[in-house]
Amino acid sequence: MPQDSYQLASSAAHIYEDQKVKAIFGPLARATLNTISLSAGDRVLDVACGTGIVARSVRDRYGTDVAVTGTDLNDSMIETARMLTSDLVPPIEWVVADATAMPFADGTFSVCMCQQGLQFVPDKRAAIEEFRRVLEPNGRLVISIWAGASPFFTAMAEALARHVSADVAALSLAPFAYQAQTEVPPLLSAAGFGPVSVQTIAIDRVIEEPETDIPKEIFGNPVGPSVKEKGEETLARIVGEIRAACVGFEREGSLVIPQSAYLITAQGVK
Ligand SMILES: C[S@@+](CC[C@H](N)C(=O)[O-])C[C@H]1O[C@@H](n2cnc3c(N)ncnc32)[C@H](O)[C@@H]1O
């Protein structure tokens, strides 16, 4: 199963927003913006933006002092991002584009952010060269990539291996498989970025109502169709086994699961 793929059916973009952005990508975007700082006049590009949580969080925090553009390969993600921000004036610009070939002139942006996207791009070197090209000479790059699977996803993969297949289990772990801390820094240096910083940020993923939210988590994930094919009984077993494995993370009926991400930052050398 390729670790580099991440395509969602159109309805899944809404589930992604309702489930994953609320539970994990929103908290990660806010933790990232607590760690880096932007300045008035920055022009920020959010690459592989999904439903646009990083771009939206920048707008929430900095208002119109910072201009934001979001791009993603997946039409339905961009449609959802556009729909969620339709009342903003001036609007956030949303563009369907592959991270390795973006329709922007050289030096358009002062900051390029890519949250949990680079691991899905097959040609990471080409993507990083493209980030460098669309950044101004001393522009900043901010990449986040999970630092391994959380106990929740480890339990999910084990249950999928038992009840669906080893390939589907591997697909569920694809977002966590890339060794960003060792593989990204040399690519950044080769593309002309200066000293690279790798730090770890930790957030909690809260699964408020495990009985209903774990199935939503499964169906908002690329493994969803394979689980659906197996039927309700298999789904119930998978959910039960994940809950049993995560019992140590229960807090008043919810699951609170720790998850770490690498935050990799670098600045272009003029
Ligand atoms: C896990 S989601 C992260 C989305 C968003 N950054 C967030 O934090 O919610 C990964 C995203 O990468 C996008 N993606 C995968 N390959 C891509 C590529 N080659 N170019 C642009 N986007 C890509 C997918 O469509 C998906 O929206």
PDBQT file of the ligand as one rigid body, heavy atoms in Angstrom, charges set to zero:
ROOT
HETATM    1  C1  LIG A 301      -4.020  15.027   6.197  1.00  0.00    +0.000 C 
HETATM    2  S1  LIG A 301      -4.595  16.174   5.037  1.00  0.00    +0.000 S 
HETATM    3  C2  LIG A 301      -4.007  17.700   5.754  1.00  0.00    +0.000 C 
HETATM    4  C3  LIG A 301      -4.833  18.853   5.305  1.00  0.00    +0.000 C 
HETATM    5  C4  LIG A 301      -4.610  20.179   6.031  1.00  0.00    +0.000 C 
HETATM    6  N1  LIG A 301      -3.270  20.670   5.852  1.00  0.00    +0.000 N 
HETATM    7  C5  LIG A 301      -4.985  20.078   7.487  1.00  0.00    +0.000 C 
HETATM    8  O1  LIG A 301      -4.115  20.291   8.353  1.00  0.00    +0.000 OA
HETATM    9  O2  LIG A 301      -6.161  19.793   7.785  1.00  0.00    +0.000 OA
HETATM   10  C6  LIG A 301      -3.496  15.979   3.660  1.00  0.00    +0.000 C 
HETATM   11  C7  LIG A 301      -3.869  16.839   2.458  1.00  0.00    +0.000 C 
HETATM   12  O3  LIG A 301      -2.825  16.754   1.488  1.00  0.00    +0.000 OA
HETATM   13  C8  LIG A 301      -3.418  16.903   0.212  1.00  0.00    +0.000 C 
HETATM   14  N2  LIG A 301      -2.454  16.447  -0.797  1.00  0.00    +0.000 N 
HETATM   15  C9  LIG A 301      -1.978  15.202  -0.989  1.00  0.00    +0.000 A 
HETATM   16  N3  LIG A 301      -1.104  15.186  -2.009  1.00  0.00    +0.000 NA
HETATM   17  C10 LIG A 301      -0.999  16.456  -2.463  1.00  0.00    +0.000 A 
HETATM   18  C11 LIG A 301      -0.250  17.094  -3.497  1.00  0.00    +0.000 A 
HETATM   19  N4  LIG A 301       0.585  16.408  -4.276  1.00  0.00    +0.000 N 
HETATM   20  N5  LIG A 301      -0.402  18.410  -3.679  1.00  0.00    +0.000 NA
HETATM   21  C12 LIG A 301      -1.265  19.123  -2.900  1.00  0.00    +0.000 A 
HETATM   22  N6  LIG A 301      -1.997  18.592  -1.907  1.00  0.00    +0.000 NA
HETATM   23  C13 LIG A 301      -1.874  17.272  -1.693  1.00  0.00    +0.000 A 
HETATM   24  C14 LIG A 301      -4.684  16.059   0.325  1.00  0.00    +0.000 C 
HETATM   25  O4  LIG A 301      -5.637  16.358  -0.682  1.00  0.00    +0.000 OA
HETATM   26  C15 LIG A 301      -5.153  16.404   1.743  1.00  0.00    +0.000 C 
HETATM   27  O5  LIG A 301      -6.064  17.488   1.726  1.00  0.00    +0.000 OA
ENDROOT
TORSDOF 0
